[in-house]
C-alpha cells in the first residue's frame, strides 16, 4: 500500500549517498547530500502522523458523535417517551374530572379537585423540564456535532505534504467555522444559565410569568356542540381569544390526540355572557355566550376550574365577575423609580467612561470581570446623588477599582425603567439580526436607532462609541466586538417579559449590539434612508459558507483566531453582580455580518407568539406533542 511504499522510499533516501571525486565536497554538494536525509525524515514523520491520524479518527470523530448520540439524543428520546405517557395520563384524568357530575357529594368533588391539582403541578414541572431539554439539545448539536468533524479535517489537512496549500485555501472557512462554534458555545452557556434562572422563578411563582398580550383573554375552553336527537351533545376543546375593545370572540378547535390538529377558525361578535348554574347543566364551570348574528342561540362553554371561569366572566363582562389576575399583577408592578435618563444619568455614564478609558482600557476582561456587589452599590449611590456626584473622582482615586466602575455603569443601565433600546422597538431590532444580508441588517438597525427617543439615542451613541474604542484594544483587553455583544446585549435590549422564548433571542440581541459597535460611525453620524428598509425575507435555506479557495486576486481576509477558555479571576470576597456575564471569553471577531438560519416550528394558536411562551401545563402539552 501507499504507506508501506513511502516508508520503503524514506529508508532508501536515508541510505542513499552521492559519490564524489576527490577528498572534499563543495557547499552545494553537502546541501544536496543533506537534503536527501531531510526528505527521508520528512517522509518518516509523515507516515508516523498518518498512523496517528488513523488512530485519532476514532477518538476525535467517531467516539464524540457516538457519545452525543447515546448521551444526548438518547436522553431526549427517553424524556419524550416519559412526557408522551404523562400527557396522555394528564388529559385522561382531566377529562374524567370534567365529566364528574355536579350532583355528587361536595367531599367527593373536593377530593377530585385536589387530585387534579396535584396531577397538574406534576405535569407542569415535567413539561417545563421537557421543553428546556429540547432547547438544550437544539443548541448543543450546533457545536457537539460540528466540532468533531472540524477536528478531523484539521488533522487531515495538517498531515498531507501537499495539504499545506489546501489548508491555506481552507483556512478562511476553518477560521469562520471556529468562530461560529465558539460564539455558539458562549451564547449557549449564557442562555442555559438564563433558562435555569427562569425555571426557578417560574417554579416559585407561575402567575408572575403569564404573558401579557393584545388579547383581553385567551386560553382553552370546552365548547358544547349539540347534535340532533337522539345523539345528545359532545364537548370539543377549542382555543379561544377575546378582544374587549371590538367584542370579537374567536374559537379554533384543537385536538391534542391527533398531534395537535387545528380546525377552522370561527369568529363572532359577543352580545352577552352569563353564568350557567349547575341546576341547568350536569357539568361544572360552565357559562353561556350569545353572538350578535345568532340571537337566542347561546353557546355553552366549560372552563377548567372555577377560577378560570371567573377570569373569563370578568373579561367578557359577564355576571359575578371578579378582579382579573392580570390587573392585580399590573398593580403590583408599579412604575419603577430610580435610574433615569436625566442630567445625573448622563453624568454617571460620562464619568465612568472617562475613568475606564483613562485607567483601564487595556485591562483583560474589561466589563466581563465584575466587581464586589457592595462596593458597586455604594459607588452607584454616590454617583446618582446630586450632592455627591461631582465629588467622586474616578479617574485619579485608587479607592474605586476599574471593575467596580464598569459594574456600576452596567448596573445603572439595567436599573432604567426600560432598556436603552426600549421595549417598543425590541422586536423590531431582533428581526434584522435573524436574517438578511449584512448590508440590509445595518440599514435596518440604522433606521431603528433613529426611531429611538432623543435621550435614548444620545445615551446609546455615547456608550457605543466607547465600546468601539474598547474593541480597538482587544489584543490587550481581549474584549472583542463579539465579547462586548455578549456583555451588553442583555443590558441594552432586555425583553419586557422573562420567558423561555425571550431568552432564546439573547444571541440575536448580542448581534444587534455587534452591528452597532462595528458601524457606529454610519449609524449615529448619518441619517437613515427616508423610507423604511426593505423587509428581510426569512429563508429556510442555510447560510452560504465562506469560499474555500483563497482570494488569489486580492487581499486575503484576516480574521484573528478564537481565544478558548480564558479563565478570569473574580473577587470572591463578597457577592457579585449578575452572574450571566461570567462566561468564557469568546472569539476574537464578530459574527454580526453572518446570517443565522431561522428556525420554524408549528404550534397551536396563541401558544407561541413572537418571543412569548405560555407557561401553562395544559397549553404547553399541546405544543410539545407536536415535537
N, C-alpha and C positions, 0 to 999 in steps of 0.2 A: 504493500500500500504506500501512499504518499509519505506518511510519517517515517516508515522504515527506510524508504529511498533517500529521504533528506538526511536522516541520521547517518546512513552509509556515505552519502556525499560529504557531509561535515567531517566524518572520520578521514576521508580521502584528502580533503583540503588541509586538515591538520598535519597529515603525514607528508604531504607533497612539499618538496623543496626545489627551488630553482638552482640549476647548476651555473657556475660562473668560472670564467677562466681567470687565473691569477690568484693572488693571496688576499685580495680585499674586494669589497663591494662599494659601489657608489651609494650615495644617499638615496638616489632614485631606486636602486635595486633593493636596498634594505626596506624601503617603504613598500615596494611591490611584494617582497617576500613576506613582510609582516601582515600585509592586507589579507593574504590567504588564511592566516591564523585567526585574524579578526572575523573573517567570513565564517570560519568554522565555529567559532564561539557564538556568533550570531545565530547560526542555524541550530546549534545545540540548545541555546537558550530559548529559541523559538519553539523547538519541539517540546522542551520542558513546559513551556507556557501552554502549549497545545494540550498536553496531558492534564495540566492543572485546570484548564478550561473545561475539558471533558468531565473532570470530577466535580467542578464547581457548578455545572449546569443544574445538577440535582439540588444543590444547596441554595443557589441564587434564584432559580426559576421554578422548578417543579415543586419542591417542598413548600415554599411560601404560598404558591397558588393552591396546592392541596390543603395546606393548613387553613387558608382563608375559606376554602370551600367547606371543610369539615367543621371548623370552629365558628365561623360567622354565618355562612349561609345555612348550615345545618341547624344552628341555634334559632335562626329566624323561622325555618320551616317548623320546628317544634313549637315555637311561640304561636305560629299561625294555626296549627292544629289545636293547640290549647285554647286559643281565642275563638276559633270557629265553634268548638264544642261548648264553650261558655256562652257564646252569643245565642246559640240555639236554646240552651237551657234558660237563659235570662228571658228571652221573648216568650218561650213556652210558659214560664212561670207568670210573666206579666199578663199574658192573655187569659191564663187561668184565673188570675186575680181579678181582672176586669170583668170576667164573666160571673163573678160571685153575685149572688142575689142580695139586694139591699135589705131584704126582709129577714136575713139571718140575724142571729143574736149579735148584739154590739160587741161582746167579748170575742166572738169568733172573727168578726170583721177587724177588730184591733189587732188580734194575733196575726191575721193575714197581712194587714198593712205593715206590721213590724217585720215580718218575714221578707216581704218585697223590698222594704227599705234596706235591710241588711244585704240582700242579694244585689240591690242596685249599687251600693257602696263598693261591694267586692268587684262587681263587673266594671264599675267606673275606674277603679285602680288598675285592673287588668287591661282595660282599653288604653289607658294613658301609657302604661309601660309598653304595650304593643306598638302604638304609634311612634313613640320615641325610639324604639328598637328599629323600626322601619326607616326612620330618618337617619339613624346612625349607620345602618348598613349601606344606604344610598350614598352617604358621604364617604364612608370607608373605602368602598370599592374603587373610588376615583384614584386613590393612591396605592391601596393594597394590591390591586391587580396590575396597575401600570408600572409601578416602581420595580418589581422583579424583572419584568420584560426589559425595562431600561437598563438594569444592571447587567443582564445577559448580553445586550447589544454593546454595552460599554466594554465588557471583556472581549467580545468578538472583534471589535474594531481595533483594540489595542494589541491584539495578538498578531494579526497579519502584518508582514513586512510591507506589502502593498496597501494595507489598510490605513497608512498614515494620511495619504491624500483623501481617501474615502472618509476618514474620521474628521478631517478638516471640513469637507463638504457637509458632513453630518453634524458638525459642531453647533451651528446655529439652531438647528432643530432640537438637538440634545439639550442645549442651554435653556431654550424656551420651555422644553418639557420639564426640566429640573425645577425651573421657576414655578411652573404650573403646579407641580407636585408639592413643593414646599409651601407655597401660599395656600393651597387647598388644605394641607395638613394643619397649618397655623389657624385657618378660619374654622376648620373642623373642631380643633381643640377649644377655641373660643366659644363656638356655637354649643359644643357639648356642655361646657360649664354653665352657659346661659340656660340651656334646656333643663339641666339638673336643678338649677336655682328656681326656675319657673315651676317645675314639678313640685318642689317643696312648698312654694307659695299656693299652688292650686290645691294641694292636699289640705293645707291649713284652712283655706277659705275659698271654696269654689265659686261662691256668689260674686266675689270681687273681680273675678276674671271672666264673667259673662261679657260677651262683646256688645258694644253699642253700635247701632247702625241706623239706616234711614227708615226702617220699618218700626211702627209703633209696637207691634208684637209679631212674633213668629215662632213656629215650633210644630210639633207633630200632634195631630188630633185624629181620633177615630170618628168617621162620618157614617151615619146610618143611611144605608141605601135600601129603600123599600122595594119589594118585589110583588108581583101580582099574587093574589091568593091561589093556592094555599101555601105558597113558599115563604111567607113572612118577610123578614128583612135580614140584612147582613151588615157587618161593621167593617169598613175598609180604612186602613191607615192612610192619611194624607199629610203632606207637608203644607202648612197654611201660613200665609202672611197677611198683614193688615196695615194699611196706611190711614191714620186717623184724619189727616187733612182732606183726603179725597174720598174717604169711606170705601175704598176699594179693597175687597177681600179676594184672595186667590187661594185655590186648592189644587194640589198636584198629587195624584195617587202615587204611593211609594210602597213597594213590597220587598222587604229585605230577604225573603227566602229565595227570590228569583235573581239573586245577585244584585240587588239594588235597582230593580227595574222601575223606571219612572213613566207614568202615564201622561195624558194630555192635560194641560193646564186649564182650569175653569176660573173665570173672573166674573165677579158681580159686585154691585154697589149695595152696601148694607143699609137696611132700613131700621131694624131694631134688633136687640139681643135681650133674651130673657132667660132666667134660670129655670131649669127643669127640675121639678120636685120629684122625690122618689115615689110618690103615690101615683105618678103618671108614667113611670118607666121602671123597668126592672134593673136598670144599670145606675151606678153612681156617677157623680162628677159630670153630669150632662147639662147642656144649655142649648137653646134654640136660636137660630138666626133666620132672618127673613130678607130676601133680596128684593130690590125695587122692581125688577122685571118679573117677579113671581109672587105677587101679593097673595097672602092667605095660604102659602105653601111653605111652612117653616122647614129648615134643615136642622136636624138634631145632631149634635156633636158631643163627643166624650173626651174629657181631658184625662191626664194621667193621675191626677190627685186633686184634692180639694184646693190646695194652694195654687196649683196650676190653673184650675177653673177660675179662681178669684182674680188671678192676673189677667186672664183673657176677658173676664167680665169688666174689669177696670178699663182695659184698652178699648173694648167695644162699647163702652158707655152703657153697660147692662146694669141690671138691678143688683143690689147687695155688693157693690164694688168696694174694693179695698185699695189702700195706697200701694202702688206698684213698687216692687223692689228696686227697679231701675231708678225711680225717683228718689228713694232713700239713699241709694248709692251716690247719686248726683249731689244730694245734700251733704253726704259725708265728705265727698271730695270737694271741699271748699277751695276757693281761689287761693293759690299759693302766694305767699308773700315772703320776700327775702331778696335774692339777687334780681336785679332789674337792669335793663339796657338803658341806664341813665348816665349822668356825668360821672358818678362814682364808679359805675361798672366799666366805663371806658378807661378811667384812670387805673383801675386794678389791672386790666389786661395790658395796658401800655407799660406800666411799671414792671410787671412780671416779664414781659417780652424783653424789655430793655435789660433787665438783670440777667436773663438767660443768655442773651446774645453777648453780653459783656463778660460774664463769668463762666458759662458752662456750655457754649455752643459745641465744644468738642468732647463733652462727657459721653462715655459709652452708655448706651441705653437711655439717652435723654428722652423724657416723657414716658419711658417704659418702666423705669425704676421708680417706685412710689415712695413717698415719704411717710413718716410716722403720723398716724391719724391725729393724735392730739396736737402735734405741732402744726399740722396743716390747718386744723380748725382755728387754732389761736391766731395764725397769720391771717387767715381769711377774715376773722372777726376784726382785726386791726385795720385791714385794708378797706373793709366795707363800712367802717365808721368814719364819717366825715371829719370828726375831730382828730383822729389819729392817723388817717390815711397818709397825709403829707409828711408825717413824722417818721414813717417807716422807710428806712434806707436799705433797699435790697441789693443795690449794686456794690456797695462797699462793706456792708456789715457781714461779719462771719457768723452771726447768730442764726442766719437762715440759710440752710443748705439749698443747693440748686434743686434737688429732688423735692424738697418741701415747697419751693416756689412753683415748680411745674405742676405738682399735685394740687396746690391751691388754685391755680388757674383752671385746671380741668374741673375741679370741684365747683368753682364759680359757674362755669358753662353748664354743668349738669344741674345746677340749682336754679337755673332760669325757669320761669313759669312754663315756657315751651321752648323746645330746642331752637338753636340759632337759625336753622333752615326751615323752621315752622312745621307744625302738624299738617297744615293745609296743603303744603306742597310736597309732603313726604313721599306720597305715592307717585307723584309726577317725576320726582328726582330718581326714584328707583327704576322706572320704566326704561330710560335710555341705557342704564347700566346693565340691563339684562340682554340687550340685543343691539343690532345695528352696526354700522361701520364706525371706525374710530372718529371720523370727521362728524358723522351725524350725532354721536354721543356728545362731543364737545359742543356742537351747536345747540343741542337740546339743553344741556346744563347751563350754557351761556345765557340762553333765553330765560330759563327759570330763575337764575340768580338775580336777574334784573326785575323779576316779579316780587322779590322779597321786599318787606318793608325797609325803608331807607336806613333806619338804625341797624337792622339786622344785616343788611348788605355792607354797611360801613364797618361793623364789627367783624364780619366774615372776611372782608378784604384785609384788614389789619392782621388777623390771625393767619390766613392762608399765605400772605406774603412772608410772614415769619417762618411758617412751616417749610416754605420753599427754600428759605435761607438755611434752615436746619438740614434739609435733604442735600444741599450742596456740600455739606461737611460729612457725608455718610461714610467716607473712608475712615474717618476718625471716630465718629459717634455711632456708627452702624445703624443709624436711623434713616433708612431709605424711604422713598415715596410710599412703597408698599407697607412698610412698618408703621409709618405715620398714619396711613389709612386705617390700619388695624386699631390703632390707639384712639384716633379722633372720629372714626366712623360712628360708633355708638354714642359719642358725646354730642356731635353736631346734628345727628339725624335720629335720635331715639324715637321709637314709634309711640303713638298715643296709647296703644293698648299692648300689654305684655302677653302675647300669645305665642304658641309654638310656631305658627306660620310667620309671625313678625320676626322671630328670632332667625328664621331661615333666610331672611333678607339681610342679615348682618354683613355677609360678604359683599353684597351689592352696595351697601352703604359705604363700605371701605373703598370700593371702586369709584364712587362719586367723589369722595374726598381726594383720591388719587388724581382724578381728572382736574379737580380744582387746583391742586398743587402744580401739576405739570403744565397747566395752561392758564395760570393766574394772570399773566400779563394781558392776554387776549380777553379773558372773561371780565376782568374788572376795569381795564383801561379803555375798552372799546364797547360800543353799543351793539346789541344783537340785531339781527335782521328784523325788519318791521313786521314781517309775517311770522307766524308760528312755525317752528321747524317741521319738516315733513314727518308724518307718523312713521315710527320704526316698525318694520314688519317682523313679527315673531316667527322665525323659521325653525322647523324641527330638524333641519339638517345640521350636522356637526360643523363646528368652525373649521376653516381651512387651516391645515398645518403649514408651518413655515417651510419654504422650499429647502430641499436637502442639498441642492447644488450650490456651490459657493458663488457669490456675485463677482464673477471674474472681471466684469467691465467697470465696476465701481468699488467704492469703499465697502468692506465687509462691516456689517452692523456689529458693534461691540457691545455686548451685554455682560456685565460683571457676573461672576459666579455667585450662586446662592450660599449663604452662610448658614450652616446647620447647627442646631442645638447649642446656641450661645447661652450659657448659664450666667445670669446676673445675680449678684449678691444683694439680698434685701435686708433691710434693718428689721430684726426680729424683736427689738426692744419693746415694741408696742404694736397694737393692731394697725393694719394698713388700710389704705383706701381700696377702692373697688378691685377685687381680685381678678376681674376679667382681663386686665392688662398684663398679668404676669404670665405671658405665653412666650415660647421661644422666639427669638428674633428670626424673622423670615428671610426672604430672598433679597437680593441686592438690586432689585428692579421692580417696576410697577407692571401690573397686568391690566391696567385700566384701558388699554387700547385693544385688548383681545376680547372676542365675543364668546361668552359662555353659552352653552346650549340650554335654552329654556325648557323646563320640564312641564308636561301637560298631564293632567290626571282627570279622570271622570269622577264627579262627586255629586251626591244628591243635592237638590236645590237648597240654597241657603246654608249648606254645611260649610263649604269653602267659599269665601268671598274676598278676593284680594289678599290681604295679609291677615285675614281673620280665621280662626278655627273655633267652632263651638265646642267647648269642653263639657259636653253633657253625654253621659254614657249611652243614652238612647240614640242621640244623633250620631255619636262617634261610631257606634257599632254599625250603623247603616253604611257609613263611608268605608270603614276598614274591611267590610266583607267584599268590597269591590277589588281589594288588593290581593 
